[in-house]
Amino acid sequence: MPTEMMKSTRLEAFSDGVIAVIITIMVLELHVPEAHGLSGFISILPRLGIYALSFLMIAIYWVNHHAICARIEVVNYRVLWANLFWLFCASFVPFFTDYIEEHHFDSFATALYAAIMLLTGFAFFLLRASVDHLRQDLGEQIPKTDVSEAIKHGTSIALYVAAIPMAYYKPIFSLVLVLITTLIWIAPKFGTKHPDGGIHYVSRCD
């Protein structure tokens, strides 16, 4: 292994730890309402909804991150820094999840929420590109399925871009765009055959 390389398992383990902290922070921001009974529970439903959306997004990234790490055995500095940039962007998700709820889902707060989704998606796109570049440097041919995933990822980024100005028209429509962009990546594809003859799990979510 070249000296500038390190095993991808170390990057994967570090990222798992950061993602666990991100989810923990979001959970800690959930508070019991002061009002009692059904009315109290109903009052926190918007908060629970935006938490669920943010959790789902982080969970999808986690699944896809494992799938990408499974495609390489080593990583270089480019991949390491791309991964750190993605984690940096994802670490803001708990803050903006709290921000949008505290400001009652107004246009500006919703636009910021869509913007952090966009930034995180773009950072993961850079991570994907860095991994594919490394694979090519190592003499591996990128499968067509991976290329199609990258195109779909680009489409998702475009939807996030559209969600930002949409927030100033109808905040709820902006959140629907974010939800749709998230949902289209949930379905995984199992049993993909690789050239080595084995069966590997390939995530189809970003």
Biotite code that builds the C-alpha atoms (Angstrom):
import biotite.structure as struc

atoms = struc.array([
    struc.Atom([0.000, 0.000, 0.000], chain_id="A", res_id=1, res_name="MET", atom_name="CA", element="C"),
    struc.Atom([1.447, 3.439, -0.906], chain_id="A", res_id=2, res_name="PRO", atom_name="CA", element="C"),
    struc.Atom([2.447, 5.591, 2.065], chain_id="A", res_id=3, res_name="THR", atom_name="CA", element="C"),
    struc.Atom([-0.127, 8.267, 1.209], chain_id="A", res_id=4, res_name="GLU", atom_name="CA", element="C"),
    struc.Atom([-2.945, 5.705, 1.398], chain_id="A", res_id=5, res_name="MET", atom_name="CA", element="C"),
    struc.Atom([-4.865, 4.436, 4.394], chain_id="A", res_id=6, res_name="MET", atom_name="CA", element="C"),
    struc.Atom([-7.450, 1.694, 4.751], chain_id="A", res_id=7, res_name="LYS", atom_name="CA", element="C"),
    struc.Atom([-11.016, 2.726, 3.989], chain_id="A", res_id=8, res_name="SER", atom_name="CA", element="C"),
    struc.Atom([-12.210, 0.962, 7.142], chain_id="A", res_id=9, res_name="THR", atom_name="CA", element="C"),
    struc.Atom([-10.601, 3.709, 9.271], chain_id="A", res_id=10, res_name="ARG", atom_name="CA", element="C"),
    struc.Atom([-12.457, 6.408, 7.334], chain_id="A", res_id=11, res_name="LEU", atom_name="CA", element="C"),
    struc.Atom([-15.674, 4.426, 7.634], chain_id="A", res_id=12, res_name="GLU", atom_name="CA", element="C"),
    struc.Atom([-15.326, 3.959, 11.399], chain_id="A", res_id=13, res_name="ALA", atom_name="CA", element="C"),
    struc.Atom([-14.555, 7.643, 11.977], chain_id="A", res_id=14, res_name="PHE", atom_name="CA", element="C"),
    struc.Atom([-17.535, 8.702, 9.854], chain_id="A", res_id=15, res_name="SER", atom_name="CA", element="C"),
    struc.Atom([-19.831, 6.306, 11.736], chain_id="A", res_id=16, res_name="ASP", atom_name="CA", element="C"),
    struc.Atom([-18.854, 7.987, 14.989], chain_id="A", res_id=17, res_name="GLY", atom_name="CA", element="C"),
    struc.Atom([-19.545, 11.491, 13.672], chain_id="A", res_id=18, res_name="VAL", atom_name="CA", element="C"),
    struc.Atom([-22.894, 10.438, 12.213], chain_id="A", res_id=19, res_name="ILE", atom_name="CA", element="C"),
    struc.Atom([-23.864, 8.884, 15.554], chain_id="A", res_id=20, res_name="ALA", atom_name="CA", element="C"),
    struc.Atom([-23.115, 12.201, 17.271], chain_id="A", res_id=21, res_name="VAL", atom_name="CA", element="C"),
    struc.Atom([-25.181, 14.115, 14.690], chain_id="A", res_id=22, res_name="ILE", atom_name="CA", element="C"),
    struc.Atom([-28.198, 11.880, 15.304], chain_id="A", res_id=23, res_name="ILE", atom_name="CA", element="C"),
    struc.Atom([-27.729, 12.107, 19.078], chain_id="A", res_id=24, res_name="THR", atom_name="CA", element="C"),
    struc.Atom([-27.725, 15.916, 18.948], chain_id="A", res_id=25, res_name="ILE", atom_name="CA", element="C"),
    struc.Atom([-30.970, 15.925, 16.974], chain_id="A", res_id=26, res_name="MET", atom_name="CA", element="C"),
    struc.Atom([-32.606, 13.612, 19.504], chain_id="A", res_id=27, res_name="VAL", atom_name="CA", element="C"),
    struc.Atom([-31.518, 15.824, 22.410], chain_id="A", res_id=28, res_name="LEU", atom_name="CA", element="C"),
    struc.Atom([-33.272, 18.791, 20.787], chain_id="A", res_id=29, res_name="GLU", atom_name="CA", element="C"),
    struc.Atom([-36.630, 17.041, 21.163], chain_id="A", res_id=30, res_name="LEU", atom_name="CA", element="C"),
    struc.Atom([-38.429, 18.389, 24.234], chain_id="A", res_id=31, res_name="HIS", atom_name="CA", element="C"),
    struc.Atom([-41.645, 17.400, 25.985], chain_id="A", res_id=32, res_name="VAL", atom_name="CA", element="C"),
    struc.Atom([-44.343, 20.079, 25.472], chain_id="A", res_id=33, res_name="PRO", atom_name="CA", element="C"),
    struc.Atom([-45.595, 22.065, 28.449], chain_id="A", res_id=34, res_name="GLU", atom_name="CA", element="C"),
    struc.Atom([-49.222, 21.501, 27.490], chain_id="A", res_id=35, res_name="ALA", atom_name="CA", element="C"),
    struc.Atom([-50.855, 18.271, 28.627], chain_id="A", res_id=36, res_name="HIS", atom_name="CA", element="C"),
    struc.Atom([-52.921, 15.763, 26.720], chain_id="A", res_id=37, res_name="GLY", atom_name="CA", element="C"),
    struc.Atom([-53.581, 15.500, 23.021], chain_id="A", res_id=38, res_name="LEU", atom_name="CA", element="C"),
    struc.Atom([-53.262, 19.225, 22.395], chain_id="A", res_id=39, res_name="SER", atom_name="CA", element="C"),
    struc.Atom([-49.744, 19.186, 23.800], chain_id="A", res_id=40, res_name="GLY", atom_name="CA", element="C"),
    struc.Atom([-48.752, 16.290, 21.581], chain_id="A", res_id=41, res_name="PHE", atom_name="CA", element="C"),
    struc.Atom([-50.278, 17.916, 18.511], chain_id="A", res_id=42, res_name="ILE", atom_name="CA", element="C"),
    struc.Atom([-48.277, 21.067, 19.213], chain_id="A", res_id=43, res_name="SER", atom_name="CA", element="C"),
    struc.Atom([-44.987, 19.204, 18.729], chain_id="A", res_id=44, res_name="ILE", atom_name="CA", element="C"),
    struc.Atom([-45.980, 17.316, 15.572], chain_id="A", res_id=45, res_name="LEU", atom_name="CA", element="C"),
    struc.Atom([-44.208, 19.847, 13.274], chain_id="A", res_id=46, res_name="PRO", atom_name="CA", element="C"),
    struc.Atom([-41.051, 19.383, 15.333], chain_id="A", res_id=47, res_name="ARG", atom_name="CA", element="C"),
    struc.Atom([-41.336, 15.607, 15.127], chain_id="A", res_id=48, res_name="LEU", atom_name="CA", element="C"),
    struc.Atom([-41.931, 15.849, 11.382], chain_id="A", res_id=49, res_name="GLY", atom_name="CA", element="C"),
    struc.Atom([-38.840, 17.931, 10.622], chain_id="A", res_id=50, res_name="ILE", atom_name="CA", element="C"),
    struc.Atom([-36.805, 15.693, 12.949], chain_id="A", res_id=51, res_name="TYR", atom_name="CA", element="C"),
    struc.Atom([-38.000, 12.615, 11.047], chain_id="A", res_id=52, res_name="ALA", atom_name="CA", element="C"),
    struc.Atom([-37.079, 14.229, 7.717], chain_id="A", res_id=53, res_name="LEU", atom_name="CA", element="C"),
    struc.Atom([-33.593, 15.150, 8.936], chain_id="A", res_id=54, res_name="SER", atom_name="CA", element="C"),
    struc.Atom([-33.062, 11.725, 10.511], chain_id="A", res_id=55, res_name="PHE", atom_name="CA", element="C"),
    struc.Atom([-34.127, 10.025, 7.287], chain_id="A", res_id=56, res_name="LEU", atom_name="CA", element="C"),
    struc.Atom([-31.705, 12.112, 5.275], chain_id="A", res_id=57, res_name="MET", atom_name="CA", element="C"),
    struc.Atom([-28.790, 11.320, 7.606], chain_id="A", res_id=58, res_name="ILE", atom_name="CA", element="C"),
    struc.Atom([-29.741, 7.635, 7.642], chain_id="A", res_id=59, res_name="ALA", atom_name="CA", element="C"),
    struc.Atom([-29.734, 7.493, 3.841], chain_id="A", res_id=60, res_name="ILE", atom_name="CA", element="C"),
    struc.Atom([-26.308, 9.117, 3.708], chain_id="A", res_id=61, res_name="TYR", atom_name="CA", element="C"),
    struc.Atom([-25.046, 6.598, 6.260], chain_id="A", res_id=62, res_name="TRP", atom_name="CA", element="C"),
    struc.Atom([-26.249, 3.650, 4.161], chain_id="A", res_id=63, res_name="VAL", atom_name="CA", element="C"),
    struc.Atom([-24.782, 5.102, 0.986], chain_id="A", res_id=64, res_name="ASN", atom_name="CA", element="C"),
    struc.Atom([-21.508, 5.962, 2.716], chain_id="A", res_id=65, res_name="HIS", atom_name="CA", element="C"),
    struc.Atom([-21.060, 2.318, 3.675], chain_id="A", res_id=66, res_name="HIS", atom_name="CA", element="C"),
    struc.Atom([-21.784, 1.282, 0.099], chain_id="A", res_id=67, res_name="ALA", atom_name="CA", element="C"),
    struc.Atom([-19.147, 3.657, -1.254], chain_id="A", res_id=68, res_name="ILE", atom_name="CA", element="C"),
    struc.Atom([-16.564, 2.532, 1.302], chain_id="A", res_id=69, res_name="CYS", atom_name="CA", element="C"),
    struc.Atom([-17.233, -1.068, 0.275], chain_id="A", res_id=70, res_name="ALA", atom_name="CA", element="C"),
    struc.Atom([-16.089, -0.213, -3.250], chain_id="A", res_id=71, res_name="ARG", atom_name="CA", element="C"),
    struc.Atom([-12.563, 0.702, -2.175], chain_id="A", res_id=72, res_name="ILE", atom_name="CA", element="C"),
    struc.Atom([-10.017, -0.840, 0.165], chain_id="A", res_id=73, res_name="GLU", atom_name="CA", element="C"),
    struc.Atom([-7.804, 2.248, 0.507], chain_id="A", res_id=74, res_name="VAL", atom_name="CA", element="C"),
    struc.Atom([-8.326, 6.014, 0.447], chain_id="A", res_id=75, res_name="VAL", atom_name="CA", element="C"),
    struc.Atom([-6.023, 8.906, -0.411], chain_id="A", res_id=76, res_name="ASN", atom_name="CA", element="C"),
    struc.Atom([-5.852, 12.480, 0.896], chain_id="A", res_id=77, res_name="TYR", atom_name="CA", element="C"),
    struc.Atom([-8.377, 13.702, -1.667], chain_id="A", res_id=78, res_name="ARG", atom_name="CA", element="C"),
    struc.Atom([-10.970, 11.217, -0.431], chain_id="A", res_id=79, res_name="VAL", atom_name="CA", element="C"),
    struc.Atom([-10.146, 11.977, 3.206], chain_id="A", res_id=80, res_name="LEU", atom_name="CA", element="C"),
    struc.Atom([-10.663, 15.726, 2.778], chain_id="A", res_id=81, res_name="TRP", atom_name="CA", element="C"),
    struc.Atom([-13.804, 15.230, 0.682], chain_id="A", res_id=82, res_name="ALA", atom_name="CA", element="C"),
    struc.Atom([-15.162, 13.000, 3.444], chain_id="A", res_id=83, res_name="ASN", atom_name="CA", element="C"),
    struc.Atom([-14.319, 15.588, 6.102], chain_id="A", res_id=84, res_name="LEU", atom_name="CA", element="C"),
    struc.Atom([-16.034, 18.313, 4.081], chain_id="A", res_id=85, res_name="PHE", atom_name="CA", element="C"),
    struc.Atom([-19.157, 16.155, 3.810], chain_id="A", res_id=86, res_name="TRP", atom_name="CA", element="C"),
    struc.Atom([-19.142, 15.471, 7.564], chain_id="A", res_id=87, res_name="LEU", atom_name="CA", element="C"),
    struc.Atom([-18.657, 19.192, 8.223], chain_id="A", res_id=88, res_name="PHE", atom_name="CA", element="C"),
    struc.Atom([-21.761, 20.017, 6.161], chain_id="A", res_id=89, res_name="CYS", atom_name="CA", element="C"),
    struc.Atom([-23.804, 17.189, 7.678], chain_id="A", res_id=90, res_name="ALA", atom_name="CA", element="C"),
    struc.Atom([-22.900, 18.359, 11.188], chain_id="A", res_id=91, res_name="SER", atom_name="CA", element="C"),
    struc.Atom([-24.993, 21.515, 10.593], chain_id="A", res_id=92, res_name="PHE", atom_name="CA", element="C"),
    struc.Atom([-28.177, 19.518, 9.998], chain_id="A", res_id=93, res_name="VAL", atom_name="CA", element="C"),
    struc.Atom([-29.160, 19.390, 13.726], chain_id="A", res_id=94, res_name="PRO", atom_name="CA", element="C"),
    struc.Atom([-28.709, 23.174, 14.023], chain_id="A", res_id=95, res_name="PHE", atom_name="CA", element="C"),
    struc.Atom([-30.864, 24.007, 11.013], chain_id="A", res_id=96, res_name="PHE", atom_name="CA", element="C"),
    struc.Atom([-33.417, 21.375, 12.031], chain_id="A", res_id=97, res_name="THR", atom_name="CA", element="C"),
    struc.Atom([-33.827, 23.277, 15.299], chain_id="A", res_id=98, res_name="ASP", atom_name="CA", element="C"),
    struc.Atom([-33.623, 26.643, 13.516], chain_id="A", res_id=99, res_name="TYR", atom_name="CA", element="C"),
    struc.Atom([-36.533, 25.982, 11.156], chain_id="A", res_id=100, res_name="ILE", atom_name="CA", element="C"),
    struc.Atom([-38.786, 24.803, 13.988], chain_id="A", res_id=101, res_name="GLU", atom_name="CA", element="C"),
    struc.Atom([-37.869, 27.678, 16.322], chain_id="A", res_id=102, res_name="GLU", atom_name="CA", element="C"),
    struc.Atom([-38.739, 30.162, 13.566], chain_id="A", res_id=103, res_name="HIS", atom_name="CA", element="C"),
    struc.Atom([-42.049, 28.421, 12.850], chain_id="A", res_id=104, res_name="HIS", atom_name="CA", element="C"),
    struc.Atom([-41.157, 27.253, 9.355], chain_id="A", res_id=105, res_name="PHE", atom_name="CA", element="C"),
    struc.Atom([-41.018, 30.771, 7.898], chain_id="A", res_id=106, res_name="ASP", atom_name="CA", element="C"),
    struc.Atom([-39.624, 31.383, 4.405], chain_id="A", res_id=107, res_name="SER", atom_name="CA", element="C"),
    struc.Atom([-36.103, 32.344, 5.437], chain_id="A", res_id=108, res_name="PHE", atom_name="CA", element="C"),
    struc.Atom([-35.686, 29.433, 7.877], chain_id="A", res_id=109, res_name="ALA", atom_name="CA", element="C"),
    struc.Atom([-37.051, 26.975, 5.314], chain_id="A", res_id=110, res_name="THR", atom_name="CA", element="C"),
    struc.Atom([-34.684, 28.331, 2.652], chain_id="A", res_id=111, res_name="ALA", atom_name="CA", element="C"),
    struc.Atom([-31.770, 27.829, 5.053], chain_id="A", res_id=112, res_name="LEU", atom_name="CA", element="C"),
    struc.Atom([-32.898, 24.263, 5.723], chain_id="A", res_id=113, res_name="TYR", atom_name="CA", element="C"),
    struc.Atom([-33.050, 23.548, 1.977], chain_id="A", res_id=114, res_name="ALA", atom_name="CA", element="C"),
    struc.Atom([-29.641, 25.209, 1.589], chain_id="A", res_id=115, res_name="ALA", atom_name="CA", element="C"),
    struc.Atom([-27.962, 22.906, 4.125], chain_id="A", res_id=116, res_name="ILE", atom_name="CA", element="C"),
    struc.Atom([-29.545, 19.944, 2.338], chain_id="A", res_id=117, res_name="MET", atom_name="CA", element="C"),
    struc.Atom([-28.087, 21.277, -0.895], chain_id="A", res_id=118, res_name="LEU", atom_name="CA", element="C"),
    struc.Atom([-24.645, 21.843, 0.607], chain_id="A", res_id=119, res_name="LEU", atom_name="CA", element="C"),
    struc.Atom([-24.577, 18.382, 2.185], chain_id="A", res_id=120, res_name="THR", atom_name="CA", element="C"),
    struc.Atom([-25.710, 16.774, -1.061], chain_id="A", res_id=121, res_name="GLY", atom_name="CA", element="C"),
    struc.Atom([-23.067, 18.650, -3.033], chain_id="A", res_id=122, res_name="PHE", atom_name="CA", element="C"),
    struc.Atom([-20.381, 17.627, -0.510], chain_id="A", res_id=123, res_name="ALA", atom_name="CA", element="C"),
    struc.Atom([-21.384, 13.987, -0.878], chain_id="A", res_id=124, res_name="PHE", atom_name="CA", element="C"),
    struc.Atom([-21.273, 14.383, -4.654], chain_id="A", res_id=125, res_name="PHE", atom_name="CA", element="C"),
    struc.Atom([-17.659, 15.548, -4.293], chain_id="A", res_id=126, res_name="LEU", atom_name="CA", element="C"),
    struc.Atom([-16.931, 12.547, -2.081], chain_id="A", res_id=127, res_name="LEU", atom_name="CA", element="C"),
    struc.Atom([-18.418, 10.197, -4.673], chain_id="A", res_id=128, res_name="ARG", atom_name="CA", element="C"),
    struc.Atom([-16.357, 11.863, -7.423], chain_id="A", res_id=129, res_name="ALA", atom_name="CA", element="C"),
    struc.Atom([-13.185, 11.600, -5.315], chain_id="A", res_id=130, res_name="SER", atom_name="CA", element="C"),
    struc.Atom([-13.762, 7.897, -4.727], chain_id="A", res_id=131, res_name="VAL", atom_name="CA", element="C"),
    struc.Atom([-14.437, 7.269, -8.430], chain_id="A", res_id=132, res_name="ASP", atom_name="CA", element="C"),
    struc.Atom([-11.288, 9.198, -9.354], chain_id="A", res_id=133, res_name="HIS", atom_name="CA", element="C"),
    struc.Atom([-9.250, 7.043, -6.975], chain_id="A", res_id=134, res_name="LEU", atom_name="CA", element="C"),
    struc.Atom([-10.770, 3.868, -8.405], chain_id="A", res_id=135, res_name="ARG", atom_name="CA", element="C"),
    struc.Atom([-9.768, 4.972, -11.887], chain_id="A", res_id=136, res_name="GLN", atom_name="CA", element="C"),
    struc.Atom([-6.240, 5.766, -10.689], chain_id="A", res_id=137, res_name="ASP", atom_name="CA", element="C"),
    struc.Atom([-6.066, 2.234, -9.305], chain_id="A", res_id=138, res_name="LEU", atom_name="CA", element="C"),
    struc.Atom([-6.991, 0.863, -12.722], chain_id="A", res_id=139, res_name="GLY", atom_name="CA", element="C"),
    struc.Atom([-10.612, -0.002, -11.959], chain_id="A", res_id=140, res_name="GLU", atom_name="CA", element="C"),
    struc.Atom([-13.331, 0.591, -14.505], chain_id="A", res_id=141, res_name="GLN", atom_name="CA", element="C"),
    struc.Atom([-16.359, 2.427, -13.091], chain_id="A", res_id=142, res_name="ILE", atom_name="CA", element="C"),
    struc.Atom([-19.533, 0.341, -13.646], chain_id="A", res_id=143, res_name="PRO", atom_name="CA", element="C"),
    struc.Atom([-22.428, 1.894, -15.543], chain_id="A", res_id=144, res_name="LYS", atom_name="CA", element="C"),
    struc.Atom([-24.615, 1.557, -12.468], chain_id="A", res_id=145, res_name="THR", atom_name="CA", element="C"),
    struc.Atom([-22.269, 3.845, -10.544], chain_id="A", res_id=146, res_name="ASP", atom_name="CA", element="C"),
    struc.Atom([-22.365, 6.392, -13.368], chain_id="A", res_id=147, res_name="VAL", atom_name="CA", element="C"),
    struc.Atom([-26.172, 6.358, -13.386], chain_id="A", res_id=148, res_name="SER", atom_name="CA", element="C"),
    struc.Atom([-26.177, 6.879, -9.621], chain_id="A", res_id=149, res_name="GLU", atom_name="CA", element="C"),
    struc.Atom([-23.961, 9.937, -10.063], chain_id="A", res_id=150, res_name="ALA", atom_name="CA", element="C"),
    struc.Atom([-26.396, 11.356, -12.649], chain_id="A", res_id=151, res_name="ILE", atom_name="CA", element="C"),
    struc.Atom([-29.293, 10.751, -10.296], chain_id="A", res_id=152, res_name="LYS", atom_name="CA", element="C"),
    struc.Atom([-27.329, 12.440, -7.543], chain_id="A", res_id=153, res_name="HIS", atom_name="CA", element="C"),
    struc.Atom([-26.890, 15.489, -9.769], chain_id="A", res_id=154, res_name="GLY", atom_name="CA", element="C"),
    struc.Atom([-30.642, 15.562, -10.373], chain_id="A", res_id=155, res_name="THR", atom_name="CA", element="C"),
    struc.Atom([-31.215, 15.497, -6.614], chain_id="A", res_id=156, res_name="SER", atom_name="CA", element="C"),
    struc.Atom([-28.931, 18.501, -6.178], chain_id="A", res_id=157, res_name="ILE", atom_name="CA", element="C"),
    struc.Atom([-30.984, 20.360, -8.805], chain_id="A", res_id=158, res_name="ALA", atom_name="CA", element="C"),
    struc.Atom([-34.159, 19.641, -6.802], chain_id="A", res_id=159, res_name="LEU", atom_name="CA", element="C"),
    struc.Atom([-32.515, 21.018, -3.664], chain_id="A", res_id=160, res_name="TYR", atom_name="CA", element="C"),
    struc.Atom([-31.590, 24.157, -5.621], chain_id="A", res_id=161, res_name="VAL", atom_name="CA", element="C"),
    struc.Atom([-35.243, 24.550, -6.649], chain_id="A", res_id=162, res_name="ALA", atom_name="CA", element="C"),
    struc.Atom([-36.368, 24.118, -3.036], chain_id="A", res_id=163, res_name="ALA", atom_name="CA", element="C"),
    struc.Atom([-34.535, 27.270, -1.913], chain_id="A", res_id=164, res_name="ILE", atom_name="CA", element="C"),
    struc.Atom([-36.505, 29.885, -3.919], chain_id="A", res_id=165, res_name="PRO", atom_name="CA", element="C"),
    struc.Atom([-39.642, 27.783, -3.471], chain_id="A", res_id=166, res_name="MET", atom_name="CA", element="C"),
    struc.Atom([-39.406, 28.519, 0.259], chain_id="A", res_id=167, res_name="ALA", atom_name="CA", element="C"),
    struc.Atom([-40.240, 32.175, -0.462], chain_id="A", res_id=168, res_name="TYR", atom_name="CA", element="C"),
    struc.Atom([-43.324, 31.173, -2.422], chain_id="A", res_id=169, res_name="TYR", atom_name="CA", element="C"),
    struc.Atom([-44.666, 28.399, -0.203], chain_id="A", res_id=170, res_name="LYS", atom_name="CA", element="C"),
    struc.Atom([-42.426, 26.972, 2.560], chain_id="A", res_id=171, res_name="PRO", atom_name="CA", element="C"),
    struc.Atom([-44.455, 23.772, 2.645], chain_id="A", res_id=172, res_name="ILE", atom_name="CA", element="C"),
    struc.Atom([-43.794, 23.180, -1.071], chain_id="A", res_id=173, res_name="PHE", atom_name="CA", element="C"),
    struc.Atom([-40.082, 23.607, -0.432], chain_id="A", res_id=174, res_name="SER", atom_name="CA", element="C"),
    struc.Atom([-40.183, 20.940, 2.280], chain_id="A", res_id=175, res_name="LEU", atom_name="CA", element="C"),
    struc.Atom([-42.164, 18.661, -0.026], chain_id="A", res_id=176, res_name="VAL", atom_name="CA", element="C"),
    struc.Atom([-39.378, 18.989, -2.613], chain_id="A", res_id=177, res_name="LEU", atom_name="CA", element="C"),
    struc.Atom([-36.820, 18.071, 0.058], chain_id="A", res_id=178, res_name="VAL", atom_name="CA", element="C"),
    struc.Atom([-38.954, 15.100, 1.093], chain_id="A", res_id=179, res_name="LEU", atom_name="CA", element="C"),
    struc.Atom([-39.361, 13.890, -2.497], chain_id="A", res_id=180, res_name="ILE", atom_name="CA", element="C"),
    struc.Atom([-35.623, 14.219, -3.115], chain_id="A", res_id=181, res_name="THR", atom_name="CA", element="C"),
    struc.Atom([-34.981, 12.147, -0.009], chain_id="A", res_id=182, res_name="THR", atom_name="CA", element="C"),
    struc.Atom([-37.572, 9.466, -0.725], chain_id="A", res_id=183, res_name="LEU", atom_name="CA", element="C"),
    struc.Atom([-36.357, 8.698, -4.250], chain_id="A", res_id=184, res_name="ILE", atom_name="CA", element="C"),
    struc.Atom([-33.101, 7.416, -2.763], chain_id="A", res_id=185, res_name="TRP", atom_name="CA", element="C"),
    struc.Atom([-34.554, 5.048, -0.175], chain_id="A", res_id=186, res_name="ILE", atom_name="CA", element="C"),
    struc.Atom([-34.986, 1.941, -2.321], chain_id="A", res_id=187, res_name="ALA", atom_name="CA", element="C"),
    struc.Atom([-31.794, -0.157, -2.161], chain_id="A", res_id=188, res_name="PRO", atom_name="CA", element="C"),
    struc.Atom([-30.605, -2.558, -4.809], chain_id="A", res_id=189, res_name="LYS", atom_name="CA", element="C"),
    struc.Atom([-29.483, -5.895, -3.434], chain_id="A", res_id=190, res_name="PHE", atom_name="CA", element="C"),
    struc.Atom([-27.565, -8.680, -5.051], chain_id="A", res_id=191, res_name="GLY", atom_name="CA", element="C"),
    struc.Atom([-25.471, -6.708, -7.523], chain_id="A", res_id=192, res_name="THR", atom_name="CA", element="C"),
    struc.Atom([-22.837, -8.933, -9.109], chain_id="A", res_id=193, res_name="LYS", atom_name="CA", element="C"),
    struc.Atom([-19.301, -7.648, -9.211], chain_id="A", res_id=194, res_name="HIS", atom_name="CA", element="C"),
    struc.Atom([-16.524, -8.774, -11.572], chain_id="A", res_id=195, res_name="PRO", atom_name="CA", element="C"),
    struc.Atom([-14.994, -10.881, -8.816], chain_id="A", res_id=196, res_name="ASP", atom_name="CA", element="C"),
    struc.Atom([-18.067, -13.132, -8.971], chain_id="A", res_id=197, res_name="GLY", atom_name="CA", element="C"),
    struc.Atom([-19.296, -12.227, -5.493], chain_id="A", res_id=198, res_name="GLY", atom_name="CA", element="C"),
    struc.Atom([-22.544, -10.628, -4.510], chain_id="A", res_id=199, res_name="ILE", atom_name="CA", element="C"),
    struc.Atom([-22.283, -7.191, -2.941], chain_id="A", res_id=200, res_name="HIS", atom_name="CA", element="C"),
    struc.Atom([-24.778, -4.745, -1.516], chain_id="A", res_id=201, res_name="TYR", atom_name="CA", element="C"),
    struc.Atom([-25.067, -1.542, -3.507], chain_id="A", res_id=202, res_name="VAL", atom_name="CA", element="C"),
    struc.Atom([-26.954, 1.354, -1.985], chain_id="A", res_id=203, res_name="SER", atom_name="CA", element="C"),
    struc.Atom([-29.052, 3.467, -4.245], chain_id="A", res_id=204, res_name="ARG", atom_name="CA", element="C"),
    struc.Atom([-29.552, 6.376, -1.926], chain_id="A", res_id=205, res_name="CYS", atom_name="CA", element="C"),
    struc.Atom([-27.949, 9.795, -1.498], chain_id="A", res_id=206, res_name="ASP", atom_name="CA", element="C"),
])
